[in-house]
Amino acid sequence: MHSAKRAEAGKNCLTAKDMWEKLERTYQSKGPARKANLPKSLLQLKMETGSDVRDHIRKFFDFIDKLQDLDIVIDEDLTSVMLLYSLSANFETFRVAIESRDELPKLDTLRIKIIDEWQSRADQSLSKDDGAYAVEACWAHNLLGFK
């Protein structure tokens, strides 16, 4: 019986890590201490400036999934607000722009918008770095400007 349950738990897992995490969620304690610690950990989750927002979002939704496994469901708007406030300080302008709308975007849409914003910033940073290198290379070759 247990091997059939484990095989079912491993279904739809692409990697050993995925399988391990799914098994861990399935068999972890569902007691009161866990019910108290998971929401606390979610509320304390904060993205560090300069870190990968995709990793942060994965961690955030892993907590949400674990809470749902314990039959703790958080309203979608509240989850969106919690996600926005878990972002690093350099997302402040983005957060304010999202909050000032008439209604919050759906959670999946918000996730995409956050990743797009992060990617856009990374692209801008790279293009600035390329420009700085071009000017430096220009001066290094005694050229007075770009042609």
C-alpha positions as CSV (number, residue, x, y, z in Angstrom):
1,M,0.0,0.0,0.0
2,H,2.7,2.5,0.9
3,S,4.7,1.9,-2.3
4,A,1.6,2.5,-4.4
5,K,1.0,5.8,-2.5
6,R,4.7,6.8,-3.0
7,A,4.5,6.0,-6.7
8,E,1.3,8.1,-7.0
9,A,3.1,10.9,-5.1
10,G,5.9,10.8,-7.6
11,K,3.6,11.1,-10.5
12,N,4.0,14.4,-12.5
13,C,7.4,15.1,-10.9
14,L,10.1,16.0,-13.5
15,T,13.2,15.7,-11.2
16,A,14.2,13.9,-8.0
17,K,14.1,17.2,-6.2
18,D,10.5,17.8,-7.3
19,M,9.6,14.3,-6.1
20,W,11.4,14.8,-2.8
21,E,9.6,18.1,-2.1
22,K,6.2,16.5,-3.0
23,L,6.8,13.6,-0.7
24,E,8.0,16.0,2.1
25,R,4.8,18.0,1.8
26,T,2.7,14.9,1.8
27,Y,4.2,13.3,4.9
28,Q,5.2,16.4,7.0
29,S,3.5,17.0,10.3
30,K,0.2,18.8,10.1
31,G,0.0,19.7,13.8
32,P,-0.6,23.0,15.5
33,A,3.0,24.0,15.6
34,R,3.3,23.7,11.9
35,K,0.0,25.6,11.4
36,A,1.5,28.4,13.5
37,N,5.0,28.4,12.0
38,L,4.1,28.4,8.3
39,P,2.1,31.6,8.3
40,K,4.7,33.3,10.4
41,S,7.5,32.2,8.0
42,L,5.4,33.5,5.1
43,L,4.9,36.9,6.7
44,Q,8.6,37.2,7.5
45,L,9.7,36.2,4.0
46,K,11.5,39.2,2.4
47,M,13.3,39.3,-0.9
48,E,16.9,40.6,-0.6
49,T,17.8,43.4,-3.0
50,G,19.7,42.1,-6.0
51,S,18.4,38.5,-5.6
52,D,16.5,36.6,-8.3
53,V,12.8,37.5,-8.1
54,R,11.9,34.1,-9.6
55,D,13.5,32.3,-6.7
56,H,11.7,34.5,-4.3
57,I,8.3,33.9,-6.0
58,R,9.0,30.2,-5.9
59,K,9.6,30.3,-2.2
60,F,6.6,32.5,-1.6
61,F,4.2,30.1,-3.5
62,D,5.8,27.1,-1.8
63,F,4.6,28.5,1.5
64,I,1.2,29.2,0.0
65,D,1.0,25.5,-1.2
66,K,2.1,24.2,2.2
67,L,-0.6,26.3,3.8
68,Q,-3.2,24.9,1.4
69,D,-2.0,21.4,2.3
70,L,-2.9,22.2,5.9
71,D,-6.3,23.5,4.7
72,I,-5.3,27.1,5.4
73,V,-6.5,29.2,2.5
74,I,-5.6,32.9,2.2
75,D,-7.8,35.2,0.1
76,E,-6.3,36.0,-3.3
77,D,-6.2,39.8,-2.7
78,L,-4.5,39.3,0.6
79,T,-2.0,36.9,-1.0
80,S,-1.3,39.5,-3.7
81,V,-0.7,42.2,-1.0
82,M,1.6,39.9,0.9
83,L,3.5,39.1,-2.2
84,L,3.9,42.8,-3.0
85,Y,5.2,43.5,0.5
86,S,7.6,40.6,0.4
87,L,9.5,42.2,-2.5
88,S,12.7,44.1,-1.8
89,A,12.7,47.9,-1.2
90,N,13.7,48.6,-4.8
91,F,10.2,47.4,-5.9
92,E,8.6,50.2,-3.9
93,T,7.5,52.3,-6.9
94,F,6.2,49.1,-8.7
95,R,4.3,48.2,-5.5
96,V,2.7,51.6,-5.2
97,A,1.7,51.6,-8.9
98,I,0.0,48.2,-8.5
99,E,-1.8,49.3,-5.2
100,S,-3.1,52.5,-6.7
101,R,-5.2,50.7,-9.3
102,D,-8.9,50.3,-8.9
103,E,-8.4,46.6,-8.3
104,L,-5.5,44.3,-7.8
105,P,-4.5,42.1,-10.7
106,K,-5.2,38.3,-10.4
107,L,-2.4,36.5,-8.6
108,D,-1.0,34.8,-11.8
109,T,-1.0,38.1,-13.6
110,L,0.7,39.8,-10.7
111,R,3.4,37.1,-10.7
112,I,4.0,37.7,-14.4
113,K,4.1,41.5,-13.9
114,I,6.7,41.2,-11.1
115,I,8.9,38.9,-13.2
116,D,8.6,41.2,-16.2
117,E,9.5,44.3,-14.1
118,W,12.5,42.5,-12.7
119,Q,13.6,41.3,-16.2
120,S,13.1,44.9,-17.5
121,R,15.3,46.2,-14.8
122,A,18.0,43.6,-15.5
123,D,17.9,44.4,-19.2
124,Q,18.3,48.1,-18.5
125,S,21.2,47.4,-16.2
126,L,22.9,45.3,-18.8
127,S,22.4,48.0,-21.5
128,K,23.9,50.6,-19.2
129,D,26.8,48.4,-18.5
130,D,27.3,47.9,-22.2
131,G,27.3,51.7,-22.8
132,A,29.8,52.2,-20.1
133,Y,32.1,49.6,-21.6
134,A,31.7,51.2,-25.1
135,V,32.7,54.6,-23.7
136,E,35.6,53.1,-21.8
137,A,36.7,51.1,-24.9
138,C,36.4,54.3,-27.0
139,W,38.8,56.2,-24.6
140,A,41.1,53.2,-24.4
141,H,41.6,53.4,-28.2
142,N,42.1,57.2,-28.2
143,L,38.9,57.8,-30.1
144,L,36.9,61.0,-29.4
145,G,33.4,59.6,-29.8
146,F,31.2,57.1,-31.4
147,K,30.8,57.0,-35.2
